[in-house]
Every structure is written in structure tokens, then in C-alpha cells.
Amino acid sequence: MVLSIPNLKKNIPLAPFTTYKIGGPADWFVEVHTTEELTQAVLEAKRRKTPYFLLGCGANILFTDKGFRGLVIRNLANKTTFLEKNKLVAESGAIIGDLLNLCYQRGLSGFEHFVDIPSTVGGAIWQNLHFLSPDRKHTIFISGIVSKSRILAEDGNSTTVDGEYFRFGYDTSILHKQKDIVLDVTFQLSQKPKSEIKSVMEANREWRKTKQPQLPEFPSCGSVFKKIEDVGAGRLIEQAGLKGMRIGDAEISGKHANFIVNLGNAKANDVLALIQYTQKTVKEKSGYSLNTEIMVVGEP
């Protein structure tokens, strides 16, 4: 079936568009640069009853080796507009790191906690992007600065909703259950001295460099398993003696055990096999069940 979408491509490998550098081809692939193009692509896929997947930075995703049977829409819509009262409107394909830089120049606080985390605005809302507070005692979520959003609802109509609509939780939002598409988000920021913003950025960047394997040297999807209160998935994996465990070119990082890195030529099946082995071993040794945070997408 031919989709009526401008600049549509066929059989495009997905690996280059993910931080894992893993994944087979998409039957159909298109890059959209405006929210209008995004809306048109989604509505055309729905009209043709074609499965579709919206791709941002590809940072929390593992595409299967067989790829995706349908349409992958890479969202590059990244227009930003500053409003009065310290508000920023950003389209869903805008990169969080770019927004951080823009806001830093204006002395606007809110994004500095998420420095060096690869994510688009849409992905950040979908997953409720988060990082540890500067004192490392609690978690700061992107939901804390979301004022409202313009979405393409499941019924195909565009509407504006407030932040509470998303029912944010840890690593989750209503978007996990509903096929709403985020078009843009209005963020409520606050004025702070640039020196304070920079201090948080540098502290978080240094913490991540010390504790976690870094992109692009070690391709990964970030944390593989969900947080376990008061224990920590990484600690359980380390206590099970699995640091450095390898299947193919997929390896449990020696720096942080909740990261599985691609040493160069890992396949999705290598990563999945290592995930299953890790879950089995941790369950046997500690009694804890590890649930995946990573999203596996594509034909099994």
C-alpha cells in the first residue's frame, strides 16, 4: 500500500536513528519538520490503517533486528517561542539539550537538571523525563515545568490540554495508554542567576560521566531496568556478579550495571538475550523481579 506522504522513503535501516545503533529496516520512513507535517503523516497512516511509530532521539528504544512493519515518523519539528512570564513553547521534536542552552542564555531555570540526557520534548513528556536533584536525595521530573500542551488526540483532532492531563508518574504518562501525539508543550520556567544554572549543569554532567557509560563511545539506551525502591536495579545486577557479562557484542557495563552497551556490532537479539539472562539470574540470587524500562519496537 502506497502512503500519500511527501518525501516518503522505503526500507530504511533504523539503527542510525537510535542511541543504541541497533535495528533493522522500517517498511516506510519519513522525516517531518513541522507539526503540520507531523499531523498529516499520522492522519494518513491512520486513514490507511498502517501501523506507525513516532521516533524522537531514539534514546530509550530497541528496534528489533527484523525492523518495523509499517511507518516510522522521525519528528524533527523543533520550533521554539519565548512568551511573557518566563514561558517557552517548544514543538515536540525539539531537543531538550537545545532548550537548555537557549534558556541558560536567558537566565531561565528548569531544564538544567536534564543536561546531557538525549530526549526530544515529545519523548520527555511520554516518559516523564527525570534526574536526581543536586543533593541526590530526590528526583526532579520534567512534569514539574509543564504548563500545557497542544496534542493531536486519538480522534484526529488538535486540542490544548493542561499538564495534569498527562497523569505523570515515574517513567510514565497517559501517553503509554492513549495514542495522543504531542505537538508542542508550553513550559513554565523561572529566573535564576546564570551561575546557579551552570553550577547544576556542571554537577550533573560530572556525576553522569563518573557513574554512567557515555554516548557516543558506548552506545546504549540508558537504564534498561526500572527503579526498585531502596535497592536499585544496578546494585542487584552488580551483586549478582553480572558486571561485564556479554552476549555477542552486548555487554553489561562495567561502570553501571543497569546499562547494556553495544560494543560495536551488537544485535537486538543479543541485547534481549542478555536482558532475559539478567532477569533470571537476579531473580534466582535475590528474589527481586527486574522489569524493563526500555521499549522494544518492531517485528519479533
N, C-alpha and C positions, 0 to 999 in steps of 0.2 A: 504494500500500500504506500503510495507516494503522499507525503505530507506537504501541504502548501505553506511552507515557511521559507522566507528568504535566507540565502547563504547556508542552506542545509547540506550537511556532509554525511557520507555513508562509511560504515565500518572504520571508525576512528578509535585507535588504541587509547585507553583511558589512563594508563599508568602515568604519563607525563603530567596529568592534571591533578595528581594526588601527592600528598607529602610522603606516602609510602613508596611511590614509584612502582606500584604493582597494579595489574588489572588488564583484562582482555578488552576486546573492542565493544563499542556501542553500535547497534544497528544504524542508528541515526544520531547526529550530534550537531548542535548549533550553539553559537555564542551570541548572547543578546547584550546590547549596550545601553538600553533604556528600559524603563518599566513598561512602556508601551509595547516594545518588542517582546519582553518577558510575558506580558499578558496575552499577546497574540499567539505565542508559541504554546503556552499552557492550554488556551482555549481550543487551538487547533488539534492538539493531542487528545483532548477530551472529546472533541467532536468526532474524531476518527477512532475513538476508543483504543488509542495507542498508549501502552504503559509509558510513563515518563518519570524522570528523576531530575531534581533541581540540584545542581552542583555549584558550590562556592569555592572555598580554598581546597576542598578535598582533604581536610586535616583530621577528620575523625571517621574516615571511611576506608573500608577494604573492598575494592571491587574484585569479584571472583575472576579466576583465570579464563572462564568462558565469556566474561563480559556481560553486557546488559542488553536484553532483547526488548528494544523499544527506543525511546528518545531521551538522550541526556541533554539537558539545557544548562549550559555554563553561564552563570549570572555575572555579568560584568557591568551592570547598571550601578554607577558609583557617584552620581551627582550629590553634592552637599550644599546646604544653605544654612547660614547662621541667622538666627532670629533674635529679637529682643529678649531680655531677661535670661540670658545665658542658655538659650536653647539652640540645638543643632538638629536639622533634618538631614538624614542620610539615607540614600537608596540602599536596597538590600544587598547589592553586590559590592558596596564599599568595604574596603579592608579596615579592620579595627586599628591596625598599626598606623594607617594613614590618618585616621580620625584622631588618634592620639597625638600625632605630630602637629596636625592643624590646631588642635585645642591647646597644646603646650605653648605654641607661639602666641596664643591669645590669653594665656594665663587661666585657662579653663580646666577644672579638675573633674575627673570621673573615669577616664579611660586608662590612666597611668597604671592601675593595678593589673591590667591585662597586657602589659608590654611583652612583645615577642611571642605572644600566643597567636598562631595563624588562624584567622577566622574572618569571615565576612559578617556584615550586620545580620543577614538572614540566618546564618549558622549560629551566631551568638544568641539570637532570640530562640531558635529551635532548641538549643542545648542549655540555655541559661548560663552563658559563659561565666566562669568564676576563677578566682585565685585567692591564695591566702592573704590575709591582712598583713600590713607591715610588721606587726608584732607576732605573726604566725600563730595567733591564738584563735582566730575565727576566719570565716570565709566571706569574701566580698563577691556579690553577684552583679551581673550586668542589669538584672531586673531592677536594681535599686536606682538606676538613672533613666529607665524607660518611662516616658510620659504618655505617648500614644503612638499609634501605628496605622498606616494605610495598608489594607490587605486585599487580596483577591480571594473572596470566600469560595467555599466549595461549590456554591450555586453559580459561580462565574461572575458575580457582581463585585465591584470595588466598594469598600466601606471603610470607615475610620473607627478604630476601637481604642479604648484606653489600655494602659499597661496591665491592669488586673484581668483583662480578657484572657491573657495567655496562661493564667493559672500556673505560674512558675513554681518549680520545685528544684531539688538538687539534680542537676543533669537532665532536666526535663521541662517541658511546657505542653500546652494543649496541642501544639503542632505535631506531637507524636501520635495523636489520636485523630486529628482532623487534617484534611488536606488543604487548609488555608495556605496561601502564598503571601509572604511578607513582601510588600512593595517598597515601603520606606518606613523609617522609625524617627520619631522626634525624641531626642534625649534632653533631659533636664540636667544641666551641669552647674558648677559653682565656681566662683572666682577664688583663686588661691595664688600666692606668690609662686613664680616660676621655679624658684629654688626649692620649694617644698615638693612640687610636682616632680621635678628632676630627681630629687632625693629618693622618692618612692620608686620611680622608674629604674634608677641605678641599683637600688637594693634588690628589687625583684629580678632584674636581669642577672645580677651576680648570683642570687640564690638559685635560679634556674640553671645557670652554667655549672654551678657546683654540684647540683643534685640530679640533673637530668641530662640524657644524651641530646645533643643539639643537632638541629637541621642546619644545613643540608648534609653535613658529614655523615650523620646516622639517620637515614630515612625511617620515619615511624609515624604512628597515628596519635602519639601522645599516650595517655594512660589507657591500657587495654581493659582493665577490670574496674568495676565500680567501687567506690569507697565503702569500707566496712568500719563502722564507728568504733573508735577506741583501739583498733587493732591495726588497720591499714593493709590493703591488699599486697602492696610491695613487700611489707615486712613478712607477711605469711609466706610469700613466694621465696623470699630470701631464707627464711627459717627452714623451708622445705629443701634447701640446698640446690635450688634451680638456677641461680645466677650463672650466666654463661652457657646454659643449656641451649643446644642448637639442633634444628631440623632443617636440612638444606641450607639455605642462606638466611634463614630466620633465626634470630638469637635473642634470648632474654638478656637484656642489657646488664652489663657488669656494674653500671653506675646507678641504675634504678630498676629494680626487678619488676615493676609494673609497666615497663616499656619493652616491647618486642621490636627489634630493629631489623632493617633489611641490610644485610652486609654487601649487597651488590646485585644479586640475581635471584632473590627470593621470589617464590610463587605464593599466590594466595593460599594454596593448599598447604604449603609449609607453615605459614602463619596459623592457619586453622588447626593443623595437627598439633602445633606447639601450644596453642590455647587449650585444646582438649586435654593434652598431657598434663599441663599445669593445673587445670581444674581437678583432674583425677588425683594427682599427687598431693595437692594441698588438702583436698577432702580426706584422703587417707591418713595424712600426717597430723592434721589439726582439727578436723571435723567441720571446718568452715567451707561454705559453698561460695565460689567466686562467680559473679555474674558479669558478663561483658558490657563494657561501655561503648566499645567500637561498633559501628554499624556495618554489617556485611551486606553488600548490594550486588545483585546480578544472578545469572543462571548458575545453579549449584554444579 
